[in-house]
Amino acid sequence: MPTSVTDSCRLCGAPIDAQDARRRLCSICDDYAQHVALHSNKGLERIVGELQNQPLFREPARRGH
């Protein structure tokens, strides 16, 4: 049974399912943010905030993953 779309990813703007709504990240952006957080030894929310403000991330996100 498919889940309904309730929100959009806060990094790329892609629609996300209700099961992903807790972090408000699509599965691709969530995996990427976790990877960066692990390698930088920073918290996930801090990394997401930094990624939201980087023009290098936002431009490719507009075209899709």
N, C-alpha and C positions, 0 to 999 in steps of 0.2 A: 504494500500500500504506500503510495507516494506521500511525502510530507508536503505541506503547503509552504509557499515562499512567504516569509514574513518581514524580511528586512534586506538590506544590501550590505556588502562588505565595506568596512570603513576604510580600507586601503584602495581597492580597485573599483568598487561600486557594483560588482557582480551580485546578482540576487543570491541569497543564501537560504537554506532550508531552516525550519524551526529547530532542528537538532544542532545546528551550528550557531544559533542566535546568542548563545551565552557570551562568546568573545566578540561577536559581530565581525567575524572574518570568514571568508570562503576557505575551503580546504587547502587550496594552493597557497594563499597568503598566510594562512595559519602555519603550514609546514615551513614556509620560508622564514617567517618571524621567529618560530621556535629554533630553527637552525642558526639564525643570526644571534639570538639571545644566548644560546649555548656556547657559541664561539667567542662571544664578546664578554661573557660572564656578567651580563646585565639582565634585569628582569624583563619579562615578556611585554608588559604594558609600557615600559620605558622604550623598548625597541619599536613597538608599534607607533608610539608617538613620534619617534625620530624618523621612522619610515614615512609617516604621513606628511612630513615636512620636507622630504627630499624630492627635488624636481626630477632626479634621475629615475626614481621609482614611479612617480605619478604619470609621467608621459607614456612609458610603455604600458602601464595599467589601463590607460584610456583605449589602447588598441587591443586589449585582451592579453591573456597570459601567453 
